């Protein structure tokens, strides 16, 4: 990712945008603030897409309780409780 100073980015914002579209995200740094990143809209949409969580995948799995193997009860010893 290329880094630009605020002055360079402001002087040639068109180049920053072109670089973001062709080369990927561009970082703009300013001394008194956190850096910002300029990126193409398609890259942003991939980042904020609504992907299912692991919990969503497990709870929506097409499986019945009868499909799961029987489990033995866990053995808890006295030392495990302390």
N, CA, C and O atoms as a Maestro MAE file, in Angstrom:
{
 s_m_m2io_version
 :::
 2.0.0
}

f_m_ct {
 s_m_title
 :::
 protein
 m_atom[328] {
  # First column is atom index #
  i_m_mmod_type
  r_m_x_coord
  r_m_y_coord
  r_m_z_coord
  i_m_residue_number
  s_m_chain_name
  s_m_pdb_residue_name
  s_m_pdb_atom_name
  i_m_atomic_number
  :::
  1 25 0.847 -1.156 0.000 1 A "UNK " " N  " 7
  2 3 0.000 0.000 0.000 1 A "UNK " " CA " 6
  3 2 0.903 1.232 0.000 1 A "UNK " " C  " 6
  4 15 1.809 1.356 0.825 1 A "UNK " " O  " 8
  5 25 0.644 2.123 -0.923 2 A "UNK " " N  " 7
  6 3 1.445 3.343 -1.003 2 A "UNK " " CA " 6
  7 2 0.958 4.356 0.026 2 A "UNK " " C  " 6
  8 15 -0.241 4.480 0.273 2 A "UNK " " O  " 8
  9 25 1.894 5.071 0.615 3 A "UNK " " N  " 7
  10 3 1.564 6.134 1.567 3 A "UNK " " CA " 6
  11 2 1.813 7.486 0.926 3 A "UNK " " C  " 6
  12 15 2.815 7.691 0.242 3 A "UNK " " O  " 8
  13 25 0.898 8.393 1.155 4 A "UNK " " N  " 7
  14 3 0.993 9.756 0.643 4 A "UNK " " CA " 6
  15 2 0.988 10.709 1.831 4 A "UNK " " C  " 6
  16 15 0.322 10.460 2.836 4 A "UNK " " O  " 8
  17 25 1.736 11.801 1.708 5 A "UNK " " N  " 7
  18 3 1.599 12.857 2.711 5 A "UNK " " CA " 6
  19 2 0.312 13.610 2.379 5 A "UNK " " C  " 6
  20 15 -0.157 13.564 1.242 5 A "UNK " " O  " 8
  21 25 -0.248 14.288 3.345 6 A "UNK " " N  " 7
  22 3 -1.475 15.043 3.114 6 A "UNK " " CA " 6
  23 2 -1.267 16.090 2.031 6 A "UNK " " C  " 6
  24 15 -2.140 16.302 1.190 6 A "UNK " " O  " 8
  25 25 -0.118 16.740 2.050 7 A "UNK " " N  " 7
  26 3 0.162 17.780 1.058 7 A "UNK " " CA " 6
  27 2 0.221 17.186 -0.349 7 A "UNK " " C  " 6
  28 15 -0.353 17.748 -1.281 7 A "UNK " " O  " 8
  29 25 0.912 16.049 -0.509 8 A "UNK " " N  " 7
  30 3 1.003 15.415 -1.827 8 A "UNK " " CA " 6
  31 2 -0.359 14.923 -2.302 8 A "UNK " " C  " 6
  32 15 -0.699 15.067 -3.477 8 A "UNK " " O  " 8
  33 25 -1.136 14.346 -1.396 9 A "UNK " " N  " 7
  34 3 -2.459 13.842 -1.768 9 A "UNK " " CA " 6
  35 2 -3.383 14.986 -2.166 9 A "UNK " " C  " 6
  36 15 -4.130 14.872 -3.138 9 A "UNK " " O  " 8
  37 25 -3.336 16.081 -1.426 10 A "UNK " " N  " 7
  38 3 -4.185 17.228 -1.741 10 A "UNK " " CA " 6
  39 2 -3.776 17.866 -3.062 10 A "UNK " " C  " 6
  40 15 -4.624 18.328 -3.824 10 A "UNK " " O  " 8
  41 25 -2.480 17.889 -3.327 11 A "UNK " " N  " 7
  42 3 -1.992 18.496 -4.565 11 A "UNK " " CA " 6
  43 2 -2.350 17.664 -5.788 11 A "UNK " " C  " 6
  44 15 -2.498 18.207 -6.883 11 A "UNK " " O  " 8
  45 25 -2.490 16.352 -5.614 12 A "UNK " " N  " 7
  46 3 -2.771 15.487 -6.763 12 A "UNK " " CA " 6
  47 2 -3.789 14.408 -6.388 12 A "UNK " " C  " 6
  48 15 -3.511 13.213 -6.495 12 A "UNK " " O  " 8
  49 25 -4.965 14.846 -5.949 13 A "UNK " " N  " 7
  50 3 -5.995 13.901 -5.510 13 A "UNK " " CA " 6
  51 2 -6.410 12.962 -6.633 13 A "UNK " " C  " 6
  52 15 -6.791 11.819 -6.380 13 A "UNK " " O  " 8
  53 25 -6.341 13.431 -7.851 14 A "UNK " " N  " 7
  54 3 -6.683 12.586 -8.999 14 A "UNK " " CA " 6
  55 2 -5.745 11.383 -9.087 14 A "UNK " " C  " 6
  56 15 -6.182 10.275 -9.399 14 A "UNK " " O  " 8
  57 25 -4.467 11.598 -8.815 15 A "UNK " " N  " 7
  58 3 -3.496 10.499 -8.844 15 A "UNK " " CA " 6
  59 2 -3.770 9.508 -7.709 15 A "UNK " " C  " 6
  60 15 -3.608 8.300 -7.883 15 A "UNK " " O  " 8
  61 25 -4.184 10.021 -6.553 16 A "UNK " " N  " 7
  62 3 -4.513 9.146 -5.421 16 A "UNK " " CA " 6
  63 2 -5.698 8.254 -5.790 16 A "UNK " " C  " 6
  64 15 -5.677 7.050 -5.537 16 A "UNK " " O  " 8
  65 25 -6.716 8.843 -6.381 17 A "UNK " " N  " 7
  66 3 -7.905 8.078 -6.775 17 A "UNK " " CA " 6
  67 2 -7.565 7.068 -7.857 17 A "UNK " " C  " 6
  68 15 -7.989 5.915 -7.783 17 A "UNK " " O  " 8
  69 25 -6.804 7.487 -8.862 18 A "UNK " " N  " 7
  70 3 -6.403 6.556 -9.927 18 A "UNK " " CA " 6
  71 2 -5.609 5.386 -9.353 18 A "UNK " " C  " 6
  72 15 -5.820 4.237 -9.743 18 A "UNK " " O  " 8
  73 25 -4.704 5.677 -8.432 19 A "UNK " " N  " 7
  74 3 -3.898 4.617 -7.814 19 A "UNK " " CA " 6
  75 2 -4.778 3.674 -6.991 19 A "UNK " " C  " 6
  76 15 -4.551 2.464 -6.984 19 A "UNK " " O  " 8
  77 25 -5.773 4.216 -6.304 20 A "UNK " " N  " 7
  78 3 -6.681 3.372 -5.518 20 A "UNK " " CA " 6
  79 2 -7.476 2.440 -6.424 20 A "UNK " " C  " 6
  80 15 -7.746 1.295 -6.062 20 A "UNK " " O  " 8
  81 25 -7.846 2.927 -7.589 21 A "UNK " " N  " 7
  82 3 -8.620 2.106 -8.524 21 A "UNK " " CA " 6
  83 2 -7.774 1.048 -9.219 21 A "UNK " " C  " 6
  84 15 -8.272 -0.036 -9.524 21 A "UNK " " O  " 8
  85 25 -6.511 1.344 -9.471 22 A "UNK " " N  " 7
  86 3 -5.672 0.401 -10.222 22 A "UNK " " CA " 6
  87 2 -4.734 -0.429 -9.345 22 A "UNK " " C  " 6
  88 15 -4.519 -1.611 -9.612 22 A "UNK " " O  " 8
  89 25 -4.176 0.185 -8.302 23 A "UNK " " N  " 7
  90 3 -3.157 -0.495 -7.494 23 A "UNK " " CA " 6
  91 2 -3.652 -0.960 -6.131 23 A "UNK " " C  " 6
  92 15 -2.945 -1.694 -5.441 23 A "UNK " " O  " 8
  93 25 -4.839 -0.552 -5.732 24 A "UNK " " N  " 7
  94 3 -5.355 -0.934 -4.423 24 A "UNK " " CA " 6
  95 2 -5.353 0.229 -3.449 24 A "UNK " " C  " 6
  96 15 -5.126 1.373 -3.844 24 A "UNK " " O  " 8
  97 25 -5.604 -0.053 -2.185 25 A "UNK " " N  " 7
  98 3 -5.740 0.999 -1.172 25 A "UNK " " CA " 6
  99 2 -4.526 1.930 -1.101 25 A "UNK " " C  " 6
  100 15 -3.383 1.507 -1.276 25 A "UNK " " O  " 8
  101 25 -4.809 3.206 -0.839 26 A "UNK " " N  " 7
  102 3 -3.784 4.236 -0.710 26 A "UNK " " CA " 6
  103 2 -3.919 4.876 0.668 26 A "UNK " " C  " 6
  104 15 -5.017 5.239 1.090 26 A "UNK " " O  " 8
  105 25 -2.802 5.010 1.356 27 A "UNK " " N  " 7
  106 3 -2.796 5.558 2.718 27 A "UNK " " CA " 6
  107 2 -2.389 7.028 2.667 27 A "UNK " " C  " 6
  108 15 -1.395 7.387 2.035 27 A "UNK " " O  " 8
  109 25 -3.167 7.870 3.340 28 A "UNK " " N  " 7
  110 3 -2.851 9.298 3.419 28 A "UNK " " CA " 6
  111 2 -2.554 9.617 4.877 28 A "UNK " " C  " 6
  112 15 -3.374 9.368 5.762 28 A "UNK " " O  " 8
  113 25 -1.353 10.179 5.116 29 A "UNK " " N  " 7
  114 3 -0.906 10.459 6.482 29 A "UNK " " CA " 6
  115 2 -0.840 11.957 6.738 29 A "UNK " " C  " 6
  116 15 -0.424 12.740 5.885 29 A "UNK " " O  " 8
  117 25 -1.262 12.328 7.937 30 A "UNK " " N  " 7
  118 3 -1.174 13.706 8.386 30 A "UNK " " CA " 6
  119 2 -0.540 13.681 9.763 30 A "UNK " " C  " 6
  120 15 -0.827 12.786 10.558 30 A "UNK " " O  " 8
  121 25 0.309 14.636 10.057 31 A "UNK " " N  " 7
  122 3 1.064 14.614 11.318 31 A "UNK " " CA " 6
  123 2 0.182 14.566 12.555 31 A "UNK " " C  " 6
  124 15 0.504 13.866 13.515 31 A "UNK " " O  " 8
  125 25 -0.916 15.292 12.546 32 A "UNK " " N  " 7
  126 3 -1.707 15.440 13.766 32 A "UNK " " CA " 6
  127 2 -2.951 14.551 13.819 32 A "UNK " " C  " 6
  128 15 -3.839 14.772 14.642 32 A "UNK " " O  " 8
  129 25 -3.015 13.548 12.945 33 A "UNK " " N  " 7
  130 3 -4.212 12.698 12.937 33 A "UNK " " CA " 6
  131 2 -3.860 11.278 12.517 33 A "UNK " " C  " 6
  132 15 -2.791 11.017 11.966 33 A "UNK " " O  " 8
  133 25 -4.778 10.382 12.790 34 A "UNK " " N  " 7
  134 3 -4.620 8.996 12.368 34 A "UNK " " CA " 6
  135 2 -4.661 8.934 10.839 34 A "UNK " " C  " 6
  136 15 -5.442 9.659 10.223 34 A "UNK " " O  " 8
  137 25 -3.841 8.088 10.215 35 A "UNK " " N  " 7
  138 3 -3.875 7.968 8.755 35 A "UNK " " CA " 6
  139 2 -5.241 7.479 8.274 35 A "UNK " " C  " 6
  140 15 -5.960 6.794 9.002 35 A "UNK " " O  " 8
  141 25 -5.584 7.838 7.050 36 A "UNK " " N  " 7
  142 3 -6.812 7.357 6.418 36 A "UNK " " CA " 6
  143 2 -6.434 6.542 5.197 36 A "UNK " " C  " 6
  144 15 -5.324 6.659 4.679 36 A "UNK " " O  " 8
  145 25 -7.360 5.717 4.741 37 A "UNK " " N  " 7
  146 3 -7.112 4.868 3.581 37 A "UNK " " CA " 6
  147 2 -8.181 5.143 2.539 37 A "UNK " " C  " 6
  148 15 -9.374 5.160 2.841 37 A "UNK " " O  " 8
  149 25 -7.736 5.357 1.308 38 A "UNK " " N  " 7
  150 3 -8.644 5.547 0.181 38 A "UNK " " CA " 6
  151 2 -8.652 4.247 -0.599 38 A "UNK " " C  " 6
  152 15 -7.598 3.733 -0.974 38 A "UNK " " O  " 8
  153 25 -9.858 3.708 -0.846 39 A "UNK " " N  " 7
  154 3 -9.940 2.475 -1.618 39 A "UNK " " CA " 6
  155 2 -11.159 2.505 -2.516 39 A "UNK " " C  " 6
  156 15 -12.096 3.274 -2.300 39 A "UNK " " O  " 8
  157 25 -11.128 1.652 -3.528 40 A "UNK " " N  " 7
  158 3 -12.222 1.567 -4.487 40 A "UNK " " CA " 6
  159 2 -13.486 1.079 -3.790 40 A "UNK " " C  " 6
  160 15 -13.415 0.345 -2.804 40 A "UNK " " O  " 8
  161 25 -14.630 1.485 -4.301 41 A "UNK " " N  " 7
  162 3 -15.905 1.091 -3.718 41 A "UNK " " CA " 6
  163 2 -16.074 -0.426 -3.701 41 A "UNK " " C  " 6
  164 15 -16.621 -0.972 -2.743 41 A "UNK " " O  " 8
  165 25 -15.620 -1.103 -4.731 42 A "UNK " " N  " 7
  166 3 -15.759 -2.569 -4.777 42 A "UNK " " CA " 6
  167 2 -14.966 -3.226 -3.644 42 A "UNK " " C  " 6
  168 15 -15.419 -4.214 -3.066 42 A "UNK " " O  " 8
  169 25 -13.799 -2.690 -3.328 43 A "UNK " " N  " 7
  170 3 -13.006 -3.222 -2.214 43 A "UNK " " CA " 6
  171 2 -13.714 -2.955 -0.886 43 A "UNK " " C  " 6
  172 15 -13.726 -3.814 -0.005 43 A "UNK " " O  " 8
  173 25 -14.294 -1.785 -0.743 44 A "UNK " " N  " 7
  174 3 -15.027 -1.453 0.479 44 A "UNK " " CA " 6
  175 2 -16.224 -2.384 0.661 44 A "UNK " " C  " 6
  176 15 -16.468 -2.870 1.765 44 A "UNK " " O  " 8
  177 25 -16.967 -2.635 -0.412 45 A "UNK " " N  " 7
  178 3 -18.144 -3.496 -0.324 45 A "UNK " " CA " 6
  179 2 -17.760 -4.919 0.094 45 A "UNK " " C  " 6
  180 15 -18.511 -5.576 0.815 45 A "UNK " " O  " 8
  181 25 -16.597 -5.397 -0.352 46 A "UNK " " N  " 7
  182 3 -16.136 -6.722 0.081 46 A "UNK " " CA " 6
  183 2 -15.832 -6.725 1.578 46 A "UNK " " C  " 6
  184 15 -16.078 -7.720 2.260 46 A "UNK " " O  " 8
  185 25 -15.304 -5.627 2.085 47 A "UNK " " N  " 7
  186 3 -14.952 -5.548 3.505 47 A "UNK " " CA " 6
  187 2 -16.176 -5.496 4.413 47 A "UNK " " C  " 6
  188 15 -16.155 -6.048 5.513 47 A "UNK " " O  " 8
  189 25 -17.228 -4.844 3.966 48 A "UNK " " N  " 7
  190 3 -18.400 -4.672 4.823 48 A "UNK " " CA " 6
  191 2 -19.530 -5.644 4.486 48 A "UNK " " C  " 6
  192 15 -20.633 -5.525 5.019 48 A "UNK " " O  " 8
  193 25 -19.260 -6.592 3.614 49 A "UNK " " N  " 7
  194 3 -20.295 -7.567 3.252 49 A "UNK " " CA " 6
  195 2 -20.760 -8.320 4.491 49 A "UNK " " C  " 6
  196 15 -20.003 -8.503 5.444 49 A "UNK " " O  " 8
  197 25 -21.983 -8.742 4.461 50 A "UNK " " N  " 7
  198 3 -22.578 -9.432 5.603 50 A "UNK " " CA " 6
  199 2 -22.300 -10.926 5.502 50 A "UNK " " C  " 6
  200 15 -23.114 -11.685 4.976 50 A "UNK " " O  " 8
  201 25 -21.146 -11.337 6.008 51 A "UNK " " N  " 7
  202 3 -20.783 -12.747 6.003 51 A "UNK " " CA " 6
  203 2 -21.357 -13.413 7.249 51 A "UNK " " C  " 6
  204 15 -21.378 -12.803 8.318 51 A "UNK " " O  " 8
  205 25 -21.819 -14.648 7.127 52 A "UNK " " N  " 7
  206 3 -22.356 -15.323 8.312 52 A "UNK " " CA " 6
  207 2 -21.247 -15.640 9.319 52 A "UNK " " C  " 6
  208 15 -20.108 -15.921 8.946 52 A "UNK " " O  " 8
  209 25 -21.606 -15.588 10.587 53 A "UNK " " N  " 7
  210 3 -20.656 -15.961 11.633 53 A "UNK " " CA " 6
  211 2 -20.637 -17.481 11.761 53 A "UNK " " C  " 6
  212 15 -21.484 -18.166 11.189 53 A "UNK " " O  " 8
  213 25 -19.687 -17.996 12.499 54 A "UNK " " N  " 7
  214 3 -19.617 -19.438 12.733 54 A "UNK " " CA " 6
  215 2 -20.881 -19.911 13.449 54 A "UNK " " C  " 6
  216 15 -21.405 -20.984 13.151 54 A "UNK " " O  " 8
  217 25 -21.363 -19.110 14.388 55 A "UNK " " N  " 7
  218 3 -22.587 -19.473 15.110 55 A "UNK " " CA " 6
  219 2 -23.772 -19.563 14.152 55 A "UNK " " C  " 6
  220 15 -24.602 -20.464 14.272 55 A "UNK " " O  " 8
  221 25 -23.855 -18.628 13.197 56 A "UNK " " N  " 7
  222 3 -24.927 -18.685 12.200 56 A "UNK " " CA " 6
  223 2 -24.852 -19.966 11.386 56 A "UNK " " C  " 6
  224 15 -25.868 -20.619 11.148 56 A "UNK " " O  " 8
  225 25 -23.654 -20.321 10.965 57 A "UNK " " N  " 7
  226 3 -23.484 -21.526 10.151 57 A "UNK " " CA " 6
  227 2 -23.871 -22.783 10.919 57 A "UNK " " C  " 6
  228 15 -24.510 -23.680 10.371 57 A "UNK " " O  " 8
  229 25 -23.483 -22.843 12.185 58 A "UNK " " N  " 7
  230 3 -23.784 -24.033 12.988 58 A "UNK " " CA " 6
  231 2 -25.281 -24.135 13.269 58 A "UNK " " C  " 6
  232 15 -25.865 -25.213 13.149 58 A "UNK " " O  " 8
  233 25 -25.900 -23.021 13.642 59 A "UNK " " N  " 7
  234 3 -27.322 -23.079 13.991 59 A "UNK " " CA " 6
  235 2 -28.214 -23.279 12.780 59 A "UNK " " C  " 6
  236 15 -29.345 -23.746 12.920 59 A "UNK " " O  " 8
  237 25 -27.733 -22.939 11.600 60 A "UNK " " N  " 7
  238 3 -28.537 -23.117 10.384 60 A "UNK " " CA " 6
  239 2 -28.193 -24.391 9.623 60 A "UNK " " C  " 6
  240 15 -28.743 -24.641 8.551 60 A "UNK " " O  " 8
  241 25 -27.297 -25.188 10.165 61 A "UNK " " N  " 7
  242 3 -26.884 -26.421 9.485 61 A "UNK " " CA " 6
  243 2 -28.081 -27.367 9.364 61 A "UNK " " C  " 6
  244 15 -28.861 -27.510 10.305 61 A "UNK " " O  " 8
  245 25 -28.223 -28.009 8.205 62 A "UNK " " N  " 7
  246 3 -29.352 -28.927 8.005 62 A "UNK " " CA " 6
  247 2 -29.109 -30.264 8.698 62 A "UNK " " C  " 6
  248 15 -28.972 -31.292 8.036 62 A "UNK " " O  " 8
  249 25 -29.057 -30.253 10.018 63 A "UNK " " N  " 7
  250 3 -28.754 -31.449 10.810 63 A "UNK " " CA " 6
  251 2 -29.799 -31.576 11.914 63 A "UNK " " C  " 6
  252 15 -30.188 -30.579 12.522 63 A "UNK " " O  " 8
  253 25 -30.241 -32.774 12.165 64 A "UNK " " N  " 7
  254 3 -31.160 -33.042 13.276 64 A "UNK " " CA " 6
  255 2 -30.358 -33.570 14.458 64 A "UNK " " C  " 6
  256 15 -29.244 -34.070 14.293 64 A "UNK " " O  " 8
  257 25 -30.926 -33.457 15.633 65 A "UNK " " N  " 7
  258 3 -30.253 -33.967 16.830 65 A "UNK " " CA " 6
  259 2 -29.989 -35.465 16.709 65 A "UNK " " C  " 6
  260 15 -29.007 -35.967 17.255 65 A "UNK " " O  " 8
  261 25 -30.857 -36.179 15.999 66 A "UNK " " N  " 7
  262 3 -30.676 -37.625 15.820 66 A "UNK " " CA " 6
  263 2 -29.472 -37.951 14.945 66 A "UNK " " C  " 6
  264 15 -28.953 -39.065 14.999 66 A "UNK " " O  " 8
  265 25 -29.023 -36.991 14.140 67 A "UNK " " N  " 7
  266 3 -27.868 -37.206 13.263 67 A "UNK " " CA " 6
  267 2 -26.548 -37.169 14.028 67 A "UNK " " C  " 6
  268 15 -25.534 -37.664 13.535 67 A "UNK " " O  " 8
  269 25 -26.553 -36.596 15.213 68 A "UNK " " N  " 7
  270 3 -25.321 -36.436 15.984 68 A "UNK " " CA " 6
  271 2 -25.022 -37.703 16.779 68 A "UNK " " C  " 6
  272 15 -25.944 -38.377 17.238 68 A "UNK " " O  " 8
  273 25 -23.749 -38.029 16.944 69 A "UNK " " N  " 7
  274 3 -23.402 -39.214 17.734 69 A "UNK " " CA " 6
  275 2 -23.694 -38.974 19.217 69 A "UNK " " C  " 6
  276 15 -23.663 -37.840 19.693 69 A "UNK " " O  " 8
  277 25 -23.978 -40.061 19.932 70 A "UNK " " N  " 7
  278 3 -24.202 -39.962 21.373 70 A "UNK " " CA " 6
  279 2 -22.892 -39.590 22.058 70 A "UNK " " C  " 6
  280 15 -21.819 -40.048 21.664 70 A "UNK " " O  " 8
  281 25 -22.995 -38.761 23.080 71 A "UNK " " N  " 7
  282 3 -21.807 -38.347 23.828 71 A "UNK " " CA " 6
  283 2 -21.853 -38.942 25.214 71 A "UNK " " C  " 6
  284 15 -22.916 -39.080 25.819 71 A "UNK " " O  " 8
  285 25 -20.687 -39.290 25.704 72 A "UNK " " N  " 7
  286 3 -20.583 -39.744 27.087 72 A "UNK " " CA " 6
  287 2 -20.573 -38.519 27.984 72 A "UNK " " C  " 6
  288 15 -20.042 -37.477 27.600 72 A "UNK " " O  " 8
  289 25 -21.152 -38.627 29.172 73 A "UNK " " N  " 7
  290 3 -21.110 -37.482 30.083 73 A "UNK " " CA " 6
  291 2 -19.667 -37.182 30.493 73 A "UNK " " C  " 6
  292 15 -18.851 -38.092 30.641 73 A "UNK " " O  " 8
  293 25 -19.374 -35.926 30.668 74 A "UNK " " N  " 7
  294 3 -18.031 -35.520 31.083 74 A "UNK " " CA " 6
  295 2 -17.777 -35.972 32.511 74 A "UNK " " C  " 6
  296 15 -18.665 -35.920 33.362 74 A "UNK " " O  " 8
  297 25 -16.557 -36.415 32.757 75 A "UNK " " N  " 7
  298 3 -16.173 -36.818 34.111 75 A "UNK " " CA " 6
  299 2 -15.467 -35.655 34.777 75 A "UNK " " C  " 6
  300 15 -14.412 -35.212 34.322 75 A "UNK " " O  " 8
  301 25 -16.046 -35.172 35.838 76 A "UNK " " N  " 7
  302 3 -15.448 -34.051 36.558 76 A "UNK " " CA " 6
  303 2 -14.965 -34.564 37.908 76 A "UNK " " C  " 6
  304 15 -15.746 -35.048 38.727 76 A "UNK " " O  " 8
  305 25 -13.682 -34.448 38.113 77 A "UNK " " N  " 7
  306 3 -13.109 -34.859 39.397 77 A "UNK " " CA " 6
  307 2 -13.105 -33.705 40.372 77 A "UNK " " C  " 6
  308 15 -13.327 -32.555 39.996 77 A "UNK " " O  " 8
  309 25 -12.851 -34.020 41.621 78 A "UNK " " N  " 7
  310 3 -12.816 -32.980 42.637 78 A "UNK " " CA " 6
  311 2 -11.747 -31.929 42.326 78 A "UNK " " C  " 6
  312 15 -11.973 -30.742 42.562 78 A "UNK " " O  " 8
  313 25 -10.615 -32.334 41.814 79 A "UNK " " N  " 7
  314 3 -9.535 -31.381 41.528 79 A "UNK " " CA " 6
  315 2 -9.917 -30.438 40.390 79 A "UNK " " C  " 6
  316 15 -9.382 -29.333 40.306 79 A "UNK " " O  " 8
  317 25 -10.831 -30.852 39.515 80 A "UNK " " N  " 7
  318 3 -11.265 -29.985 38.420 80 A "UNK " " CA " 6
  319 2 -12.123 -28.824 38.918 80 A "UNK " " C  " 6
  320 15 -12.232 -27.797 38.249 80 A "UNK " " O  " 8
  321 25 -12.721 -28.986 40.073 81 A "UNK " " N  " 7
  322 3 -13.611 -27.958 40.597 81 A "UNK " " CA " 6
  323 2 -12.876 -26.876 41.369 81 A "UNK " " C  " 6
  324 15 -13.446 -25.816 41.628 81 A "UNK " " O  " 8
  325 25 -11.633 -27.115 41.741 82 A "UNK " " N  " 7
  326 3 -10.884 -26.137 42.541 82 A "UNK " " CA " 6
  327 2 -10.041 -25.260 41.704 82 A "UNK " " C  " 6
  328 15 -9.350 -24.385 42.227 82 A "UNK " " O  " 8
  :::
 }
 m_bond[327] {
  # First column is bond index #
  i_m_from
  i_m_to
  i_m_order
  :::
  1 1 2 1
  2 2 3 1
  3 3 4 2
  4 3 5 1
  5 5 6 1
  6 6 7 1
  7 7 8 2
  8 7 9 1
  9 9 10 1
  10 10 11 1
  11 11 12 2
  12 11 13 1
  13 13 14 1
  14 14 15 1
  15 15 16 2
  16 15 17 1
  17 17 18 1
  18 18 19 1
  19 19 20 2
  20 19 21 1
  21 21 22 1
  22 22 23 1
  23 23 24 2
  24 23 25 1
  25 25 26 1
  26 26 27 1
  27 27 28 2
  28 27 29 1
  29 29 30 1
  30 30 31 1
  31 31 32 2
  32 31 33 1
  33 33 34 1
  34 34 35 1
  35 35 36 2
  36 35 37 1
  37 37 38 1
  38 38 39 1
  39 39 40 2
  40 39 41 1
  41 41 42 1
  42 42 43 1
  43 43 44 2
  44 43 45 1
  45 45 46 1
  46 46 47 1
  47 47 48 2
  48 47 49 1
  49 49 50 1
  50 50 51 1
  51 51 52 2
  52 51 53 1
  53 53 54 1
  54 54 55 1
  55 55 56 2
  56 55 57 1
  57 57 58 1
  58 58 59 1
  59 59 60 2
  60 59 61 1
  61 61 62 1
  62 62 63 1
  63 63 64 2
  64 63 65 1
  65 65 66 1
  66 66 67 1
  67 67 68 2
  68 67 69 1
  69 69 70 1
  70 70 71 1
  71 71 72 2
  72 71 73 1
  73 73 74 1
  74 74 75 1
  75 75 76 2
  76 75 77 1
  77 77 78 1
  78 78 79 1
  79 79 80 2
  80 79 81 1
  81 81 82 1
  82 82 83 1
  83 83 84 2
  84 83 85 1
  85 85 86 1
  86 86 87 1
  87 87 88 2
  88 87 89 1
  89 89 90 1
  90 90 91 1
  91 91 92 2
  92 91 93 1
  93 93 94 1
  94 94 95 1
  95 95 96 2
  96 95 97 1
  97 97 98 1
  98 98 99 1
  99 99 100 2
  100 99 101 1
  101 101 102 1
  102 102 103 1
  103 103 104 2
  104 103 105 1
  105 105 106 1
  106 106 107 1
  107 107 108 2
  108 107 109 1
  109 109 110 1
  110 110 111 1
  111 111 112 2
  112 111 113 1
  113 113 114 1
  114 114 115 1
  115 115 116 2
  116 115 117 1
  117 117 118 1
  118 118 119 1
  119 119 120 2
  120 119 121 1
  121 121 122 1
  122 122 123 1
  123 123 124 2
  124 123 125 1
  125 125 126 1
  126 126 127 1
  127 127 128 2
  128 127 129 1
  129 129 130 1
  130 130 131 1
  131 131 132 2
  132 131 133 1
  133 133 134 1
  134 134 135 1
  135 135 136 2
  136 135 137 1
  137 137 138 1
  138 138 139 1
  139 139 140 2
  140 139 141 1
  141 141 142 1
  142 142 143 1
  143 143 144 2
  144 143 145 1
  145 145 146 1
  146 146 147 1
  147 147 148 2
  148 147 149 1
  149 149 150 1
  150 150 151 1
  151 151 152 2
  152 151 153 1
  153 153 154 1
  154 154 155 1
  155 155 156 2
  156 155 157 1
  157 157 158 1
  158 158 159 1
  159 159 160 2
  160 159 161 1
  161 161 162 1
  162 162 163 1
  163 163 164 2
  164 163 165 1
  165 165 166 1
  166 166 167 1
  167 167 168 2
  168 167 169 1
  169 169 170 1
  170 170 171 1
  171 171 172 2
  172 171 173 1
  173 173 174 1
  174 174 175 1
  175 175 176 2
  176 175 177 1
  177 177 178 1
  178 178 179 1
  179 179 180 2
  180 179 181 1
  181 181 182 1
  182 182 183 1
  183 183 184 2
  184 183 185 1
  185 185 186 1
  186 186 187 1
  187 187 188 2
  188 187 189 1
  189 189 190 1
  190 190 191 1
  191 191 192 2
  192 191 193 1
  193 193 194 1
  194 194 195 1
  195 195 196 2
  196 195 197 1
  197 197 198 1
  198 198 199 1
  199 199 200 2
  200 199 201 1
  201 201 202 1
  202 202 203 1
  203 203 204 2
  204 203 205 1
  205 205 206 1
  206 206 207 1
  207 207 208 2
  208 207 209 1
  209 209 210 1
  210 210 211 1
  211 211 212 2
  212 211 213 1
  213 213 214 1
  214 214 215 1
  215 215 216 2
  216 215 217 1
  217 217 218 1
  218 218 219 1
  219 219 220 2
  220 219 221 1
  221 221 222 1
  222 222 223 1
  223 223 224 2
  224 223 225 1
  225 225 226 1
  226 226 227 1
  227 227 228 2
  228 227 229 1
  229 229 230 1
  230 230 231 1
  231 231 232 2
  232 231 233 1
  233 233 234 1
  234 234 235 1
  235 235 236 2
  236 235 237 1
  237 237 238 1
  238 238 239 1
  239 239 240 2
  240 239 241 1
  241 241 242 1
  242 242 243 1
  243 243 244 2
  244 243 245 1
  245 245 246 1
  246 246 247 1
  247 247 248 2
  248 247 249 1
  249 249 250 1
  250 250 251 1
  251 251 252 2
  252 251 253 1
  253 253 254 1
  254 254 255 1
  255 255 256 2
  256 255 257 1
  257 257 258 1
  258 258 259 1
  259 259 260 2
  260 259 261 1
  261 261 262 1
  262 262 263 1
  263 263 264 2
  264 263 265 1
  265 265 266 1
  266 266 267 1
  267 267 268 2
  268 267 269 1
  269 269 270 1
  270 270 271 1
  271 271 272 2
  272 271 273 1
  273 273 274 1
  274 274 275 1
  275 275 276 2
  276 275 277 1
  277 277 278 1
  278 278 279 1
  279 279 280 2
  280 279 281 1
  281 281 282 1
  282 282 283 1
  283 283 284 2
  284 283 285 1
  285 285 286 1
  286 286 287 1
  287 287 288 2
  288 287 289 1
  289 289 290 1
  290 290 291 1
  291 291 292 2
  292 291 293 1
  293 293 294 1
  294 294 295 1
  295 295 296 2
  296 295 297 1
  297 297 298 1
  298 298 299 1
  299 299 300 2
  300 299 301 1
  301 301 302 1
  302 302 303 1
  303 303 304 2
  304 303 305 1
  305 305 306 1
  306 306 307 1
  307 307 308 2
  308 307 309 1
  309 309 310 1
  310 310 311 1
  311 311 312 2
  312 311 313 1
  313 313 314 1
  314 314 315 1
  315 315 316 2
  316 315 317 1
  317 317 318 1
  318 318 319 1
  319 319 320 2
  320 319 321 1
  321 321 322 1
  322 322 323 1
  323 323 324 2
  324 323 325 1
  325 325 326 1
  326 326 327 1
  327 327 328 2
  :::
 }
}
